[in-house]
Amino acid sequence: MAPTDCRSCLGNIIADMPQYLSGRQGGRILGLQCNYRYEQYPFFTGPSLLQLPAPSVGEAPSPAPDNVTPPPVRGGGTRNGTFRILAIALPIIVAILAAVVICFCLWRRKSKPAALKASLSYPKNPEDIQSIDSLILDLSTLRAATDNFDESNKLGEGGFGVVYKGILPNNEEIAVKRLSQSSGQGIEELKNELVLVAKLQHKNLVRLLGVCLEEQEKLLAYEYMPNKSLDTILFDPDRSSQLDWGKRFRIVNGIARGLQYLHEDSQLKIIHRDLKASNVLLDSDFNPKISDFGLARLFGSDQSHDITNRVVGTYGYMSPEYAMRGNYSIKSDVFSFGVLILEIVTGKRNSVAYDSEQAVDLLSLVWEHWTMGTIVGIMDSSMTSHSPGDQMLKCVHIGLLCVQEDPADRPMMSVVTVMLSSSTVSLQAPSRPAFCIQKSGMNYSGMHTDPYPGVSHSTSRSPMSPNEVSITELEPR
């Protein structure tokens, strides 16, 4: 090849490097007549093979053996001088070009985390910046941890994308959420989750380990939960028996404590806005951890509610004031928690398919059995018969209080945790819950049927009003 053609070929390869080798520790590009390679270690020994003599026009030069003296030619001195200059200058030029390209690649690799940090608009508090810096992960690290997102490591898949199991170099197990390009959860949700979760520390909140935004990828790395999400066990007829009442009650308590931390105890006041069974993860001991803060919102210390024109979340768990008017508050999360309690106790989803055996939605079904005094009949049959009935009934009672139509009638999460842990707290009788569909021919007005069938009531004090029942008076017959 003529020197200009060789340089043109090499230039084209160098121009392609950022596209194909960006962020790589080593690489090789094979052209039609050129072979370009760089590594972090020596991969070639011996003298340089680069020879770019200037050929005559239309004539391809033949390299002469080192031990043969070329015959004298006219103007040989000038030509030999040209050879010597090229032999010295071209390797230097190529070395400089290679160094520039490698430096450019390294600069781009280092600039990506910086660009990510700049795009997230973090607070200027040094502690906040330090905590977020520690969450930025390289794409190469997550690719290696998941065997390049191999199908054998897939943990689950949803509308947002796929979750993979991975193992970091320190042998820590992680779950990597890889958002699809068509995912409704975009860069804003990622930024929101990173900023919020970076400052949240609670045993009932899933721990975010890192985030990566490289090469069009949107990745979140969490601590690995061996038992996956609550819905994968609770609504699976073959696995629901793994959740005896002891585990279920511990899950209810854990979710309540996690929400109380978000609403009242953390330095931030956070509304989750998407609490549901699939966003509650279970560790090896079935301890619950609330996850997915992509839709969460931060409130000021004195702020009680907010209104949005963009209602996001999951129908069936949304409170009526949020679903219909975009008005959300901590009481919106309380409503979602109430739905979740009823799902955990009954083992039924709060959603109905037209061809399902469940004729009405869960809230209507629970309310019908509550008013008829047959609530025990809809408890999850996969639980053992030795489960404490009074504790299960109390959870249904609390769940109904949480799904009241008026947000003011729903309890704070701190009150809920006291209700769950105490046996001496009196619970107000619930009114008809939100979204409750009354079946034709059924009249709930004026009905005061005992909601606790099979449980005797003490007569040590005056009878209670129809709107109040005390848990302290419940004793098994």
Buried (B, 14 or more C-beta within 10 A) or exposed (E): EEEEEBBEBBEEBBEEBEEEBBBEEEBEBEEEEBEBEBEEEEEEEEEEEEEBBEEEEEEEEEEEEEEEEEEEEEEEEEBEEEBEEBBEEBEEEBEEBBEEBBEBBEEEBEEBBEEBBEEBEBEEEEEBBEBBEEBBBBBBBBBBBBBEBEEEBBBBEBEBBBBBBBBBEEEEEBBBBBBBEEBEBEEEBBBBBBBBBBBBEBEBBBBBBBBBBBEEBBBBBBBBBEBBBBBBBBBBEEEBBBBBBBBBBBBBBBBBBBBBBBBEEBEBBBBBBBBBBBBBBBBEEBBBBBBBBBBBBEBEEEEEBBEEEEBBBBEBBBBBBBBEEBBBBBBBBBBBBBBBBBBBBBBBBBBBEEEEEBEBBBBBBBBBBBBBBEBBEBBBEBBEEEBEBBBBBBBBBBBBBBBBBEBEBBBBBBBBBBBBEEEEBEBBBBBBBBBBEEEEEEEBEEEEEEBBBEBEBEEEEEEEEEEEBBBEBBEEE
